[in-house]
Amino acid sequence: MSETAGPWPLISSLLNYRSHGITGALSEDKSSTPTATIASEEPLRTVGDTLPQDRGTKAWLTVFGGVVILFCTGQVTAFGAFETWYSEHQLHDVPLSTISWIGSLQLWMLYFSGGFVGRIFDAYGPHVTLIPGSVLLILSTMLMSICTKFYHFLIVQGFLTGLSYGLLFYPPFAAVATHFTKLRATAVGITIAGSGAAGLVFPVFYRQLFVRIGFGWTIRLSGFILLFLCVLGNATITSRLTHQHKFISPLPDARVLRDAPFILLVIGCFFVNFGLFIPFTYLPSYSVTHGVLSSTSLYIVSAMNGGSVVGRIVPALIADFVGRFNITAPCTFLMALLAFVLWTFARSLAPVMAFGILYGCFAGAFLAMQIPCVTQISDIKEVGTRIGVLYSVSSFAVLAGSPTAGAIFQAGGGGYTGMIVLCGMLNLVGSLLILLSRLRVDGRLLVRV
């Protein structure tokens, strides 16, 4: 489009967006549902009253800043490494299912805070939560280095660090969504790959340094690294929206409860998130019971997160061409299938590692696709709120997931079959509900949704 004066370039952009926007053919199909039409005609009010251009220095700097900030929050996916260390050192006399509450509380705080953090973003922009979240993350990390008892870790690592993750996690996604339309899934996938990269790096980082310089100094060193990264991320993330900077209710608009595709998506993601982190938490200990060395088991977590990095980027690239829902539903189904078929029969390092990598890949795809699916069926001015609603509802799933699996493990006399079945069933139910959401947007199977 040329940069000539007058209204015609903007009108041309709008017409082009309506014809070739996020949902493609949906906007021109008169048989499409009202929700699908709304999704394809996504209203925007951006700085300079121009549509996101999918390019430009500020847009890609925001993606870069998002990767950096998400790398800081990515330690949450490496809790399996902490759990193994705690069970052998500081908390050796605490049951494994009890230790898992630290990681579950951390995840719950990250997810549950999305409701109000998303609303704050829509009103004030990203930095109102990014800056205090960065300060809290550094403070809680330094405090964690001197923790010795279970309740210390529960308060500091579970509650405070989890809250800081929540303050940092959502603004990058919402900010990236304001800069991109056609490449939104790709941009969000690259952004969320930051947390997967952290899950790949941090377990090895901790395992190597815990035994060399001790737990306390390892955590302090990570705190200094996080300080540098938080400063870098805060300096590069921007939003294209003109935020109102006025008081808003912390509760979302009741209209979201009447949006059937959104509600089905939220419920489906609830079930998937309930089972999603069970392998991330228990696969290391599962491998140890089948003859894998404890020192080697921690690398399984890194392998899972390595697969997750691939899963967050490659399916996102494909999704912008074949459809976000068309990627999300099959990936969650494959997570269930892997649990039933591969994890159930994995009895040595090679199949356990294979399951970890493949499961991590499809789990990463699901994590990367939740937000593009939400933005596809939402008004861009409400995207922060709706992302927050999805994660707040899912927070109760991630809070209960690992402890429920741990309780089943203990009830089964130390057998893992029950938790494997639980993981598979939850992912299966979630995939079916996400498929129903996709069919409510457009009932035709061979269209891009």
N, C-alpha and C positions, 0 to 999 in steps of 0.2 A: 504494500500500500504506500502510495506516495505521501509526502509530508506537506502537501499543499494546504493553503489556508481554507477556512470555511467549514461547514458542517458535513460535507460529503464524505471525507475519509472516515469519520466516526460512524455515519450511517452505513457506509459500506462494511465496516468492521462488524456492526451489529447484525446486518443481514447475513454476512458470512458466518458469524458465530451461531446464529439460529439454524443455519443449514448444516453446519459441520461441527457442531459443538460436542459436548461430552458424550451425549447419548446418541449421536449420529442420526440415524434414520428415524428415531423416535419422535423428534420434533416435527417431522413432516408427515407422519402417519396419523390419519384422522381416527384410526381405531385404537390408538394408544390410550392408556389410562391418563387421567388428569395429572396424577403424580409424575408420570414420565415426562409429560409436556412441561410441567413446571421445572423438572430437573434440567431439561435441555435449554430452557430459557432463563438461566440463572441470573437474577438481577444483581448488579454490581454498583457500588458507589465507591470509586477509588480516587486516589490523589490525582488531580488533574482531570477527573471524569473520563478516564480512558480505560479500556479493558486491559487485563493482564496480557502481556505480550509473549510469554514463554521464553523470554530472552532478556539480556541486559545485565549490566554489572551488579546492580542491587539485587536482582532476582537470584543470580547464582552465588553471590556472597551470602544471601540468606540461606541458601541450601548448604553452603559450606559451614556457616555458623550453626545451622541445625545439626549437621553431622558432628561438630565439635561438642555441642551441648548434649546431644544424645549419647555420645561416647562417655560423657561424665555420668549419665544415669544408667549406663549399660552394666554397671556392676550388679544391678539387681538380678540379671540373668546368670550371674556367676555365683549365686549363693550356695550352690551345691559344693563348691570348693571350700567356702567358709564352714558349711555344715560338717564336712568331713574333718576339717581341722579342729573345730570346736569339740567334736565327739571324741577326739583323741587327746585333747589338751585342756583348755580352760573349763570345758563343760563335759568332761569325760564321765561324770556320774549322773548326767541328765539324759533321760530317754531321747532317742532320735526323733520321735514324734513330737516331743516338747520343743526340742531345738528348732524344728521346722516352723514353729510359730513365729520365730524371728523373721524368717524370710517371707512368710505369709503376711505378717503385719506390714512389712516393708512394701510388698506388692499392693496390699489393700490401700495403704496410704497414697501410693502413687496413683492407683486407679480412682479411688473415691474422690480425691481432690479435684479431679477433672471437671466435676459439675460447676464448682464456683470459679475455678481457674479459667475455664472456657468463657464464662460470663464476663469475667474481668477483662479478658483479652478483647472481646467484642466491644467493650465500652472504652477501654483505655490503651489498648495496644500491648505489645509483648513485654516491654521492659519493667512494667509495674510488678510483675511476678518473677521475671528472670533475675533481677538484681537481688531481691531478698532471698530467692531460692539459692543463688550462688553463695551468698554469705552463710546461709544455714547449712549448706552442704559442706563447706570447708570447716565450719565450727563442729558439726556432728562427726565428721571424719576424724578430726583431731581428738575429740572426746572418746571416740571408739578405741583409739590406741591405748587408752588406760583402763578399759573395761576388763573386769575379771569374773563377774558373776552373771548368771542368766538374766536377772532383771536389769542389769546394766545394759547388756546387749539388746534386750527387748525394747527398752526406752530409747536408747541412742541409735542403734542400727535399725531397729524395727520402726520406731515412731518418727524420730527426728530426721533421719536420713531418708526414710520413705516420704515424709512430707516435703523435703527439699527436692526429691525426684519429681514429685507431682507439680511443684511450682516451676520446675525447669522443663518438664516433658512436653506439655501441650502447646505453649506459645510458638515453638519452632514450626510445628505442623500447620497451625492456623496461619502463621505468617507466610510460609511457603505457599499455602493454598491461595493466598491473595495475589501472588506473582504469576501463577500458572493456570492454564485451562486445559489445552489439549495434551500437554505433557505433565499433567498434575500427578498422575500415578507414578511416573518415572521420577519426578522430583521428590515426592514423598518417600518412594522406595529408597532412593539414594540417602535421604535424610535419616530414615530409621535404620539404615545399615550401620550408622554410627554406633548404635547400642549393640548390634550384633558383633561389630569389630571389638568393642570393649569386652564382650563376653568371651571372645576368642583370646584376647591379650591378658586380661586380668587374672584368670585362673593360673596361667603359667607364671605370670609376674609374682603372684602371691606365693605359689608353691616354691619357687626358687628362692625368694627372699625371706620367707618365714624362717627357714632353717639356717640362713646365712647371717642375717642381721636382727632376727627376732620379730615377733608379731608387732610390737609397738612401733618400732622404727620403720617397718614396712608400710604400716598404715599411714604414718606421718609423711613418708615420702610420697605416697599416693595422694595425700592431701595437698602437697605443694604442686604436684602435677595437675590436679583438678583446679587449683587456683589459677594457674596460667591458662588452662583451657576455658574456664568460665569467663575470664576477662576477654579472651579472643572471641568467644561466641557472642557475648553481649555487645561487642563492638561491631559485629557484622550482620546481625539479624535486624531486618526492617519489615514493615507492613505497608502495603499500598492502600489500605483502607483509610478513610477519614473517620477516625474514632470520635465519638461524641463527648467523651470525658465528662459524663454525668452519672449520677447515682442510678443503679439498676438493681432490681430484685435479684437475690442470689438464686432464686428458683427459675427454671426454664418456663417458657410460655406453654400453656396447657394445650396449644394446638398440636404439639408434637405427639400427643397421645392419640390424635385422630389420623395420624399418618401411618397407614397400615404397612407399607414397605419398610419404613424406618423402625417401627415397633418390632416387626418380624426379624429385621437385621439385628436389633439390640438383643432380643431374646436368643437368637442363634449364636451371637458372639458371647453371650453369657455362658452357654453350655460349652462352647469351645474353650473359653478361658478357664472354665472349671477344671478341665482335664489337661490343658495345654502344658502347664509347668510341672506336672507329675514326673515325666521322664527327666526333665532338667534337674529336679531335686533328688530323685532316687536312683537314677541310672548308675552313678558312681558306686553307691553301696551295693546295688544289684550285681555289678560286675565283680566286686570284691568277693561276694558270696559264691561266685562261680570261678574263683581261682585267679582273678586279675589282681596284681599288686596294687596296694593302696596308692602308691606314688604314681602308678600308671593310670589309675582310675580318674584322677583329676584331669588328665589330658582328654578324657572322653567328653567332659564338659566343654573344653576348648573346641573339640571336633564338632560337637553339636552347634556351637555358636558360629564356627566356621561355615557349616552348612547353612546356618541361618542368614549369614551375610549374603551368600549367593541367592538364597530364597527371597531376600528382601529387595534385591536389585533386578534379577533376570525376569521373574514373573511380572514385576512392575513395568518393565520395558514392553513386555508382550501385552499387558493389560490395556495400555493406551491404544492398542490397535484392535484387540479382540473383545475388550470389555472387562471392567473391574469385577463385576459380579460373576462373569463367566470364568474368571480365574479363581476367585475366592471359594466358591462352593466345591469345585473339584479338589482343590488343595486340602480343604478340611476333611473331605471324604478320604483322601489318601492318608492323612494322619491317622484316621481310625483304622484303615486297612493295615497300615504298618504296625500298629500296636497289636492287632489280632494275629497277623500272619508272621511278622518278623520278630518282634520283641518276645512273644510267647515262647518261641523256640530257640532264642539266642542263649547259648550255653558256654561261649568262649569269647575271647577278646575280639576276633574278627567280625562275627555277626553282631555283637553288641555295638562295636564301632560303626558298622554299616547302618544299623538301625539309628544310632545317634545322629549320624551325618544326614541321612535321608529325612528323618523326622524333623531335625533342625531346619532343613531346607524348606519343607512345606509349612512348618510352624512360622518360619520367617516370612514366607509369602502371605500367610494369614495376617500376621502382625502388620505387614506393610500395606495390606489391602483394606483393612478396617476403615481407615480414615478416607481414602479415595472413594470407597463405597458410600460413606456418609456424605461427603461433599457433593457427590453426584446427584443425590436426591434432596439437597438442602439449598436454601437461600445462602449465598456467600456471606451475607451480613450476620447469619446465625450459625456459621460453621463452627466457631469456637464453642458455642453453647451445646450444639448437638454432639460434637466430638466428646465433650465433657459428660453429657448424659450417658452416652454409650459406655464410657470408661467407668463412670460412677456406678452404674448398674452391674457391670462386670467385676467391680471391686469385691463384691460379696462372694463371687465365684472364686477369684484367686485367693481370697482369704481362707476359704474353706477347702480348696482343692488339695493342697499338700497334707494338711492335718487329717482330712478324711481318708486320703490314701494311706497315711501312716496308721490310722486307727484300724483300717481294713487289714493292713500288714500285720499288726499285733494280734487282731482277732483271728487271723488265719495261721497263727503259730509261727510267724516269721516267713510265710510264703508270699511270693510276689504276684501270684496269679490273679488274686482279687483286684489289686490296684491296676493291673494291666487291663483287665476287663472293664473296670471303671473308666480308665483313660479312653479306651476304644469306643465305648458306648456314648460317652459325653461328646466326643468329637463327631460321632456319627449323627446323633440327634441335632447337634449344632449345624452340621453341613446341610441337613434336610431343611431346617428352618431358613438358612441363608438362601437355599434354592427357592423356597417359597417366596421369600422377599424379592428375589430376582424375577420370578414369574408374575408377581404383582406389578412390577415396573413395566414388564412387557411379557406377555404369555407366549410369544414366539421363541422357539429354541435357537434358531439360527440367525439371530441378530445380535449386534454389539450392545451389551448392557453392562 
